Amino acid sequence: MNFIDRLGNGWRMGLSSLEVVRENPKLLLFPALSGVAMVLILASFAGGILTLMGINPGFMDQAIGRLEQYGDVLGYIVAFAFYFLSFFIVIFFNVALVHQVKEVFAGREADIMEGLRFSGSRLTAILGWTLLASTVGVIMQAVRERGGIIGNILGSILGFAWSIATYFVVPVIAYEDLGPIDTLKKSASLIKDKWGEALGAGFSFALFSILSVILAVLAGILVGYFNAIAGILTAVAVYALGVVTISAIKQVFLAAAYSHLHGEELVAFDSDTLDHMFVRK
């Protein structure tokens, strides 16, 4: 299959995923809740720092002193904490979303609480993977920071390889009882055995992202013509809706691909298209 055909397949898969989300708008709540959780956690950290500064005016001086004393070690500890919280939130809600997507594929209605309960039942696997992913994230950050130009190049290569190897991590965490290392191996094995140069899906998601930005700008300009503040808020709201929608579409696509690779029939998708997108290289 040539490159143009792959782009066409990816675009059709993206549209099919969008249609699933359109028919099941509850699926949007998972990435929305994930985003809210991220904001709350970041706000709590910021609030905690500001509170400490208010209680102890010398807190900032003490913090700077500790940074000078411990240097990179403290920085990497903070980075690890940030990665851990971020990865945990994203994986937790994505596992819930993928599970409910498969419920939709089975002809049942999406249920938010059921999805969250399912993620709760996979908490050990999620925590194990989060620990591994956070460690890898800190290592790649260290490579970029300490390796100069070569480190940046190597870090980018490692990051790309990691993103490919972890492509199927979410459904593997959801449906296979494996430790974090075996989860990585299984995800990489699925990519190696089944995934060809299916760049079309990635291009379709990129196009969706561009369209969401354009719509946000146009909506902001239109409303901003009457009221500048309302225009800004409208642009932000439209952009946020676009981010949430694209996140949900990606997980629908992922759930569809994983289900297809395991021989499950998917009414919403063309099996021939899936076969062409996920072929042995």
SULGIGI-V866085 format. One record per helix or strand of 2 or more residues. SS is the DSSP state (H for helix, E for strand). FROM is the first residue (numbers start at 1). TO is the last residue. If there is no record, write none. Layout:
ss:SS from:FROM to:TO
ss:SS from:FROM to:TO
This chain:
ss:H from:3 to:23
ss:H from:25 to:55
ss:H from:59 to:70
ss:H from:72 to:105
ss:H from:112 to:121
ss:H from:123 to:146
ss:H from:148 to:165
ss:H from:169 to:175
ss:H from:180 to:194
ss:H from:199 to:224
ss:H from:228 to:261
ss:H from:271 to:277
